[in-house]
């Protein structure tokens, strides 16, 4: 090769390298070998730019100090960078340190929340204020993620917010509390926080009020004994006009505030209305071998009150393997904890399709009478298990044009009011229903039972009701939430514990001993070989 040719090749090579480095911001390759491609943008996120008429700006406000201390901000940057790289210029990504850019005050006004972290520098411990939040801007609209320190739901958070901003609609869920002894702010505060974190606006509805058709869907918790015909007409009217409703209602009332006394509910029409739609909630309780523990106070012989945890088959653990993996709502089902659940039977009228969402284990049984729910009466829990042992449906989803419960009936009147209800539509629109035979599973009980899966399920239910099936697909790609008590079946848990003991107590020590013996024998053979070699040489 001539010297001139070598120089030309060298120059061309350097040029290619420089151009490659300059273009690395737009063209790059990532390999994601995780199951479900958890660190790769989904198809809907890669194509979101097609829905954007004007540029969207994503600003990640993060402190440099946090970036140097923790790897998570780097992962967040990578994900946001991929949005920009895939958007063909429709998404602009910016990173700013609020302190260095003197924007701390304005950033906090936007809603980015400062966080306190402990740092150690030169053997000196101190507390530093850092920021890690995201602001999304489109035209005159702004969405804020106040604190971002995980990529677990970040893609869902970003994509869902961009779509709602671009399409100019509010992702708003209505909530209607049917039980007179419960309130949204005290009994369902964790649901409220979870929905808002997922980007939903929450509108509290009140009994008898008009239900806006603009809502993405509504959650109805309880109401079996408290809804009158006026309330039911409002709900039925909303569904006939294409509404989407999640019903979490009871077949058996358990007084959680007074010694767990239980009785069959006195239905004022809600259960009958659900039967019109094709779902019957039995006035029975499901008890299951897969269950949670309940804290229980007992009096010792010494007179001292003791608190202990006992297995409580009334608190049913719905296992992932007993869910419908083909339905988008339960495609990545992480489990559900139900408190005093009733079985449901689905027999929809013509034109209604349905899917069973989840069931009990095959070792569940029923309590059909003399409802005993006090943990102190454990001996009576299995009195009907021999005759009723089976697998029971606990949740179902239905889609179609539902028949009206008020067909052939006069419109209800409100006593002492001149207000008139609207006429029921003669041509109903397609609606959606989710029915679960337990009104307690969304309550603050989730705090005491580590039932975060219940809250996650409600967010996915809101997504499905709101027809965002492609947005829901992002959530179903996420790794299932891990829990320390994930193995809930007693036999499976016992087998896992036994295997763990065998591995740690027997197999691992035997392997170590075997390796030691092998090395010792090998060393002796080497020494004997050397001695034999020296003897021959001599």
C-alpha positions in Angstrom: 0.0 0.0 0.0 1.3 3.4 -1.0 1.8 6.1 1.6 -0.7 8.3 0.0 -3.4 5.6 0.0 -2.7 4.9 3.7 -3.1 8.6 4.5 -6.5 8.7 2.6 -7.8 5.6 4.4 -6.7 7.0 7.8 -8.5 10.3 7.1 -11.7 8.5 5.9 -11.7 6.3 9.0 -11.3 9.2 11.3 -14.1 11.1 9.4 -16.4 8.1 9.8 -15.6 7.9 13.5 -16.2 11.6 14.0 -19.5 11.5 12.1 -20.6 8.5 14.1 -19.9 10.3 17.3 -21.8 13.4 16.1 -24.7 11.2 15.1 -24.8 9.2 18.3 -27.4 11.4 19.7 -29.9 10.3 17.0 -28.8 6.8 16.1 -27.8 4.3 18.7 -28.3 0.6 19.5 -29.5 -0.8 22.7 -29.9 -4.5 23.6 -32.6 -5.3 26.1 -32.5 -9.0 27.2 -35.0 -8.6 30.1 -38.3 -10.6 30.0 -41.1 -8.5 28.4 -38.4 -5.9 27.2 -39.0 -3.9 30.3 -36.3 -1.3 29.3 -37.4 -0.8 25.7 -40.1 1.6 24.6 -43.3 -0.1 23.6 -44.8 0.3 20.1 -47.3 2.9 21.3 -44.6 5.0 22.9 -42.4 4.8 19.8 -45.3 5.9 17.6 -46.7 8.6 19.9 -44.9 11.2 17.7 -47.5 10.5 15.0 -50.2 11.9 17.3 -48.3 15.1 18.0 -49.0 18.2 15.7 -46.7 20.5 17.6 -43.5 19.9 19.5 -43.6 18.4 23.1 -40.8 19.4 25.5 -39.8 17.1 28.3 -37.6 18.7 30.9 -35.9 16.5 33.5 -35.0 18.6 36.6 -32.4 16.7 38.4 -29.6 17.7 40.8 -26.1 16.9 39.7 -25.3 15.8 43.2 -28.0 13.1 42.9 -26.7 12.0 39.5 -23.2 11.4 41.0 -24.6 9.5 43.9 -27.2 7.2 42.4 -27.6 5.3 39.0 -31.4 5.8 38.7 -31.2 9.3 37.3 -29.0 7.9 34.5 -31.7 5.3 33.7 -34.3 8.0 33.6 -32.2 10.0 31.3 -31.7 7.0 29.0 -35.5 6.4 28.8 -36.3 10.0 28.1 -33.5 10.3 25.5 -35.1 7.4 23.7 -38.4 9.2 23.5 -36.6 12.1 21.7 -34.6 9.8 19.5 -37.7 7.9 18.3 -39.9 11.0 17.8 -38.5 12.4 14.5 -38.1 15.8 16.1 -41.6 16.0 17.7 -40.3 15.5 21.3 -37.5 17.7 22.7 -35.7 16.4 25.8 -33.8 18.8 28.2 -32.0 18.1 31.4 -31.5 20.9 34.0 -30.1 21.2 37.5 -32.6 23.6 39.3 -29.8 24.8 41.7 -27.1 25.5 39.0 -29.6 27.2 36.8 -31.1 29.3 39.7 -34.5 27.8 39.0 -35.2 26.2 42.3 -38.0 28.5 43.3 -39.8 28.5 39.9 -39.4 24.7 39.7 -41.0 24.2 43.1 -43.9 26.5 42.0 -44.5 24.2 39.1 -44.9 21.3 41.6 -41.4 19.6 41.6 -40.9 18.6 45.2 -37.4 18.9 46.8 -36.1 15.8 48.5 -33.8 15.5 51.5 -31.0 12.9 51.2 -28.2 12.1 53.5 -24.7 12.5 52.1 -21.2 11.6 53.4 -18.3 13.8 52.2 -14.8 13.7 53.7 -16.1 11.6 56.6 -18.7 14.3 57.3 -22.4 13.3 57.2 -24.8 16.0 56.1 -28.3 16.4 54.6 -28.6 17.7 51.0 -31.7 19.0 49.1 -32.0 17.5 45.7 -34.5 17.5 42.9 -35.7 14.7 40.5 -38.9 15.6 38.7 -40.3 15.9 35.2 -42.2 18.7 33.4 -44.0 18.0 30.1 -45.0 21.0 28.0 -47.3 21.1 25.0 -48.6 24.5 23.7 -50.1 26.1 26.8 -50.6 22.8 28.7 -48.2 21.5 31.4 -48.1 18.2 33.2 -45.8 17.6 36.2 -44.3 14.5 37.7 -43.3 15.9 41.1 -40.9 13.1 42.2 -39.4 10.5 39.8 -37.0 8.0 41.2 -37.8 4.9 39.3 -38.4 3.8 35.8 -41.0 1.2 36.8 -44.0 3.2 35.6 -42.2 6.0 33.9 -43.1 5.1 30.3 -46.7 4.7 31.2 -46.7 8.1 33.0 -45.0 9.9 30.1 -47.0 8.4 27.2 -50.4 8.7 28.9 -49.8 12.3 29.8 -48.6 13.2 26.3 -51.7 11.6 24.7 -54.1 13.4 27.0 -52.4 16.8 26.4 -52.3 16.4 22.6 -55.9 15.1 22.4 -57.1 17.8 24.8 -59.1 15.5 27.1 -58.9 14.9 30.8 -58.4 11.5 32.1 -61.0 11.8 34.8 -62.4 9.0 37.0 -65.6 9.5 39.0 -65.9 7.7 42.4 -69.2 7.0 44.1 -69.2 5.8 47.7 -72.4 3.8 48.3 -72.0 2.9 52.0 -73.2 5.5 54.4 -70.5 4.6 57.0 -67.6 5.3 54.6 -66.1 8.3 53.0 -63.7 8.9 50.2 -61.2 10.9 52.2 -60.9 8.5 55.2 -61.6 5.0 53.7 -60.3 5.3 50.2 -57.4 7.7 50.5 -54.8 5.3 49.0 -56.9 4.8 45.9 -57.1 8.6 45.5 -53.3 8.9 45.7 -52.7 6.0 43.3 -55.1 7.3 40.7 -53.7 10.8 40.8 -50.1 9.4 40.6 -51.2 7.6 37.5 -52.3 10.9 36.0 -56.0 10.7 36.6 -58.1 13.5 37.9 -60.6 12.2 40.5 -64.1 13.5 40.8 -66.1 12.5 43.8 -69.7 11.9 43.0 -72.6 11.9 45.4 -75.7 9.8 45.6 -78.5 11.0 43.3 -76.4 13.5 41.4 -76.2 13.5 37.6 -73.2 11.5 36.3 -71.3 13.3 33.5 -70.8 11.2 30.4 -67.4 12.9 29.9 -65.9 10.8 32.6 -63.5 8.0 31.5 -65.3 5.7 33.9 -66.6 5.5 37.4 -65.9 3.4 40.4 -68.9 2.4 42.6 -67.8 1.1 46.0 -70.7 -0.5 48.0 -74.3 0.8 48.0 -76.2 -2.5 48.2 -78.2 -1.3 51.2 -78.0 2.4 50.6 -78.9 3.1 46.9 -82.5 3.8 46.2 -84.2 3.8 42.8 -83.2 7.4 42.1 -79.5 6.5 42.6 -79.9 3.4 40.5 -81.6 5.3 37.7 -78.6 7.7 37.5 -76.2 4.7 37.2 -78.3 2.9 34.7 -78.7 6.0 32.6 -75.0 6.6 32.5 -74.4 3.0 31.4 -77.1 3.1 28.7 -75.3 6.1 27.2 -72.0 4.3 26.8 -70.7 4.6 30.4 -68.1 2.4 32.0 -68.4 1.3 35.6 -66.5 -0.8 38.1 -68.8 -2.2 40.8 -67.3 -3.5 44.0 -70.3 -4.6 46.1 -71.0 -7.1 48.8 -73.3 -10.1 49.1 -72.6 -10.3 52.8 -72.2 -7.4 55.1 -69.4 -7.7 57.7 -69.2 -4.9 60.3 -65.5 -4.3 60.5 -66.1 -1.6 63.2 -68.0 -3.9 65.6 -66.6 -7.3 66.4 -66.8 -8.5 62.7 -70.5 -9.3 63.0 -71.8 -10.6 59.6 -75.2 -11.0 57.9 -76.6 -11.3 54.3 -77.2 -7.9 52.8 -80.6 -6.4 52.4 -80.6 -5.5 48.8 -82.5 -2.3 47.8 -82.1 -2.9 44.1 -78.4 -2.8 43.2 -78.0 -6.6 43.1 -81.1 -6.9 41.1 -79.9 -4.3 38.6 -76.6 -6.2 38.2 -78.6 -9.4 37.5 -80.3 -7.5 34.7 -76.9 -7.0 33.2 -76.0 -10.6 33.6 -74.1 -10.8 36.9 -75.4 -12.3 40.1 -73.6 -11.7 43.4 -74.4 -14.5 45.8 -75.3 -13.7 49.4 -72.4 -16.0 50.5 -68.8 -15.8 51.6 -65.9 -17.4 49.9 -63.2 -18.8 52.2 -59.9 -20.1 50.7 -56.8 -22.1 51.5 -54.8 -19.2 50.0 -55.4 -16.4 52.5 -53.9 -13.6 54.5 -53.3 -13.3 58.3 -55.3 -11.1 60.5 -54.1 -9.4 63.8 -56.2 -10.8 66.6 -56.3 -9.8 70.3 -56.6 -12.5 72.9 -56.5 -12.7 76.7 -53.7 -14.8 78.2 -54.2 -16.7 81.4 -52.1 -14.0 83.2 -54.7 -11.4 82.2 -52.4 -9.7 79.7 -53.9 -8.9 76.3 -51.8 -10.4 73.5 -51.9 -9.6 69.8 -51.1 -12.4 67.4 -51.4 -13.1 63.7 -53.7 -16.0 62.7 -54.5 -17.4 59.3 -57.9 -16.0 58.1 -59.5 -17.8 55.2 -62.1 -15.0 54.8 -59.3 -12.7 53.5 -58.8 -14.4 50.2 -55.6 -14.1 48.2 -56.3 -14.3 44.5 -53.2 -15.9 43.0 -51.8 -14.8 39.6 -52.2 -18.3 38.2 -56.0 -18.1 38.8 -56.4 -15.1 36.6 -57.3 -14.7 32.9 -54.0 -14.0 31.1 -55.8 -13.3 27.8 -57.7 -10.3 29.0 -55.8 -7.0 28.8 -56.9 -6.1 32.4 -55.3 -9.2 33.9 -52.6 -10.0 31.3 -49.9 -9.2 33.9 -52.0 -9.8 37.0 -49.9 -9.5 40.1 -52.6 -10.9 42.5 -55.4 -9.4 44.5 -56.4 -9.5 48.2 -60.1 -9.6 48.9 -61.7 -9.1 52.3 -65.0 -11.0 52.9 -65.6 -11.7 49.2 -68.8 -13.1 47.7 -68.8 -15.4 44.6 -70.4 -14.2 41.4 -72.2 -16.0 38.6 -72.2 -14.6 35.1 -75.0 -15.3 32.6 -75.2 -12.3 30.3 -78.2 -11.5 28.0 -77.8 -11.6 24.2 -75.4 -9.1 22.8 -73.2 -9.0 26.0 -69.7 -10.6 26.0 -67.9 -11.4 29.2 -64.7 -12.7 30.6 -63.9 -14.1 33.9 -61.0 -12.0 35.3 -60.0 -14.1 38.3 -61.1 -16.9 40.6 -60.3 -18.5 43.9 -58.2 -21.6 44.2 -59.8 -25.0 43.7 -59.5 -25.5 47.5 -62.0 -22.7 48.3 -65.3 -23.3 50.0 -68.4 -21.3 51.0 -70.1 -20.1 54.0 -73.8 -19.9 53.1 -75.5 -19.4 56.4 -74.6 -18.6 60.1 -71.8 -16.3 58.9 -69.0 -16.7 61.3 -66.2 -14.2 60.8 -64.7 -13.8 64.2 -61.1 -15.2 64.3 -61.8 -16.6 67.8 -64.2 -19.1 66.3 -61.8 -20.7 63.8 -63.3 -24.2 64.5 -66.5 -23.2 62.8 -64.9 -21.8 59.6 -64.8 -25.2 57.8 -68.3 -26.4 58.7 -69.5 -26.3 55.1 -66.2 -27.0 53.4 -67.0 -30.7 52.7 -70.1 -29.8 50.6 -69.0 -26.6 49.0 -65.3 -27.1 48.1 -64.7 -25.8 44.6 -63.3 -22.9 42.5 -65.3 -19.7 42.5 -65.4 -16.7 40.2 -64.6 -13.5 42.1 -64.3 -10.9 39.3 -65.7 -10.5 35.8 -65.7 -8.0 32.9 -68.6 -7.4 30.5 -68.9 -5.4 27.2 -71.9 -4.6 25.1 -75.3 -2.8 24.9 -76.8 -3.5 28.3 -80.5 -3.8 28.9 -82.0 -1.1 31.2 -83.1 -2.1 34.6 -85.9 0.4 34.3 -87.4 -1.0 31.1 -91.2 -1.0 31.6 -90.9 0.9 34.9 -91.9 4.4 35.8 -89.2 6.9 36.4 -88.4 7.3 40.1 -89.3 10.5 41.9 -87.3 12.2 44.7 -89.5 12.9 47.7 -89.8 16.7 48.3 -88.1 17.6 45.0 -89.5 18.8 41.7 -86.4 17.6 39.8 -87.2 15.2 37.0 -84.9 12.5 35.7 -84.0 12.4 32.0 -85.8 9.8 29.7 -83.9 6.6 29.3 -82.3 6.2 25.8 -84.2 3.9 23.5 -81.0 2.9 21.7 -78.3 2.1 24.2 -74.6 2.5 23.4 -71.9 0.0 24.1 -70.7 0.2 27.7 -68.3 -1.7 29.9 -68.6 -3.3 33.3 -66.3 -4.7 35.9 -67.9 -6.5 38.8 -66.2 -7.7 42.0 -68.0 -9.2 44.9 -66.2 -7.2 47.6 -66.4 -3.6 48.5 -63.6 -3.6 51.1 -60.6 -4.5 48.8 -60.0 -0.8 47.9 -60.2 0.5 51.5 -57.5 1.5 53.9 -57.2 -2.2 54.8 -54.6 -2.3 52.0 -52.2 -0.4 54.3 -52.3 -3.2 57.0 -52.1 -6.1 54.6 -49.4 -4.9 52.2 -52.0 -5.2 49.4 -50.5 -2.7 47.0 -51.6 -5.0 44.1 -55.2 -3.9 44.9 -54.3 -0.3 44.1 -52.4 -1.2 40.9 -55.4 -3.3 39.7 -57.7 -0.3 40.1 -55.4 1.9 37.9 -55.4 -0.8 35.3 -59.2 -1.0 35.6 -59.4 2.7 35.0 -57.3 2.3 31.9 -59.5 -0.5 30.5 -62.7 1.3 31.3 -61.4 4.4 29.5 -60.7 2.4 26.3 -56.9 3.1 26.4 -56.1 -0.5 25.7 -52.7 0.4 24.0 -51.8 2.5 27.1 -52.8 -0.5 29.3 -50.4 -2.6 27.2 -47.5 -0.5 28.6 -48.5 -1.4 32.2 -48.9 -5.1 31.3 -45.2 -5.1 30.2 -44.0 -4.0 33.6 -42.4 -6.6 36.0 -45.0 -7.8 38.4 -44.9 -6.2 41.8 -42.8 -8.4 44.1 -43.9 -9.2 47.7 -42.1 -11.0 50.4 -45.3 -13.0 51.1 -45.9 -13.8 47.4 -46.1 -17.5 48.0 -49.5 -17.6 49.7 -50.6 -21.3 49.2 -49.6 -23.1 52.4 -48.5 -26.3 50.7 -46.5 -24.5 48.1 -45.0 -22.2 50.8 -44.0 -25.3 52.9 -42.4 -27.0 49.9 -40.4 -23.8 49.1 -39.3 -23.5 52.7 -38.2 -27.1 52.8 -36.3 -26.8 49.5 -34.6 -23.6 50.8 -33.6 -25.4 54.0 -32.3 -28.4 52.1 -30.2 -26.2 49.8 -28.8 -24.0 52.6 -28.3 -26.5 55.3 -27.4 -29.7 53.4 -26.6 -29.2 49.7 -24.3 -26.1 50.0 -22.3 -27.5 53.0 -21.9 -30.8 51.2 -20.7 -29.1 48.0 -18.1 -27.1 50.1 -17.0 -30.2 51.9 -16.8 -32.1 48.6 -14.7 -29.4 47.0 -12.4 -29.4 50.0 -12.0 -33.2 49.8 -11.4 -33.0 46.1 -8.7 -30.3 46.4 -7.0 -32.2 49.3 -6.9 -35.5 47.3 -5.7 -33.6 44.2 -2.9 -32.0 46.3 -1.8 -35.4 47.7 -1.6 -36.9 44.3 0.5 -34.0 43.0 2.9 -34.4 46.0 3.1 -38.2 45.4 3.8 -37.6 41.7 6.6 -35.2 42.5 8.1 -37.5 45.0 8.0 -40.4 42.5 9.6 -38.2 39.8 12.4 -37.2 42.2 12.9 -40.8 43.1 13.3 -41.8 39.5 15.6 -38.9 38.8 17.8 -40.0 41.7 
